[in-house]
């Protein structure tokens, strides 16, 4: 009878270990998802706070928002499929938004924004 009790306790211990492992994995996944959501929300706030397209100039600027460090790089857009000789009223610019959470993970968003060509 003592052996049966020990076997039952071993089965319960294995089941509890498996359940504990599953809970730990779920908590890590939820925490990772929460961090990614906060980074994406911060990127959205930074993108909406960028200057209007008429005032948008190439360069770099950075700051901190709710503990998240961020940097925006505005670079010339390069694409070999566009003929630079064709006149257009728009100048495309590459915008790179990089956010780092207080716990370390980084999110980078690359996009293109159009700015009116300055009169020559």
C-alpha positions in Angstrom: 0.0 0.0 0.0 2.9 2.4 0.7 4.2 1.8 -2.8 0.8 2.7 -4.3 0.8 6.0 -2.3 4.3 6.8 -3.5 3.4 6.1 -7.1 0.3 8.3 -6.8 2.4 11.1 -5.3 4.9 10.8 -8.1 2.1 11.0 -10.7 0.7 14.1 -9.0 4.2 15.7 -8.8 4.8 15.1 -12.5 1.3 16.6 -13.3 2.0 19.6 -11.1 5.4 20.2 -12.7 3.8 20.1 -16.2 1.1 22.5 -15.2 3.7 24.8 -13.6 5.8 24.8 -16.8 2.7 25.6 -18.9 1.7 28.5 -16.6 5.3 29.9 -16.7 5.3 29.7 -20.5 1.9 31.4 -20.7 3.1 34.2 -18.3 6.2 34.8 -20.4 4.2 34.9 -23.6 1.7 37.4 -22.1 4.5 39.6 -20.8 6.2 39.5 -24.2 3.0 40.4 -25.9 2.4 43.3 -23.5 5.9 44.7 -24.1 5.4 44.5 -27.9 2.0 46.2 -27.6 3.5 49.0 -25.5 6.3 49.5 -28.0 3.9 49.6 -30.9 1.6 52.1 -29.1 4.6 54.3 -28.3 5.7 54.1 -32.0 2.2 55.2 -33.0 2.2 58.1 -30.6 5.6 59.2 -31.9 4.6 58.9 -35.6 1.5 61.0 -35.0 3.5 63.7 -33.3 5.9 64.1 -36.2 5.9 67.5 -37.8 3.6 68.3 -40.8 4.9 67.2 -44.2 5.7 70.9 -45.1 8.0 71.2 -42.1 9.5 67.7 -42.3 13.2 67.8 -42.8 16.0 65.2 -43.0 17.8 64.6 -39.8 17.7 62.8 -36.5 15.9 63.5 -33.3 15.3 61.5 -30.1 13.6 61.6 -26.7 11.9 59.6 -24.0 8.2 58.8 -23.6 6.8 56.9 -20.6 10.2 55.4 -19.9 10.7 54.3 -23.6 13.7 55.8 -25.3 13.0 56.6 -29.0 14.9 57.9 -32.0 13.6 59.1 -35.4 15.9 59.1 -38.4 14.7 61.0 -41.5 16.8 59.9 -44.5 16.6 60.4 -48.3 14.5 57.7 -49.9 16.5 55.7 -52.4 14.9 53.4 -54.9 16.4 52.4 -58.2 13.0 51.9 -59.9 12.3 55.7 -60.0 13.7 58.0 -62.6 15.0 61.1 -60.8 14.8 63.1 -64.0 10.9 63.0 -64.0 9.6 66.1 -62.3 7.3 65.6 -59.4 6.0 67.9 -56.7 6.9 65.3 -54.0 10.1 64.2 -52.3 9.9 60.8 -50.6 11.8 60.4 -47.3 12.6 57.3 -45.4 11.5 57.5 -41.7 12.9 55.1 -39.2 11.3 55.1 -35.8 13.2 53.1 -33.2 11.9 52.5 -29.7 13.5 50.7 -26.8 11.4 49.7 -23.8 12.8 50.1 -20.2 13.2 46.3 -20.0 15.4 46.2 -23.1 13.3 45.0 -26.2 13.5 47.2 -29.3 10.9 47.8 -32.0 11.9 49.5 -35.3 9.3 50.8 -37.7 10.4 51.8 -41.3 8.1 53.9 -43.4 8.1 56.4 -46.2 6.7 59.9 -45.9 6.2 62.4 -48.7 7.2 66.1 -48.5 6.5 68.8 -51.0 9.5 69.7 -53.1 10.8 73.2 -52.3 10.3 75.8 -55.0 13.5 76.3 -57.0 
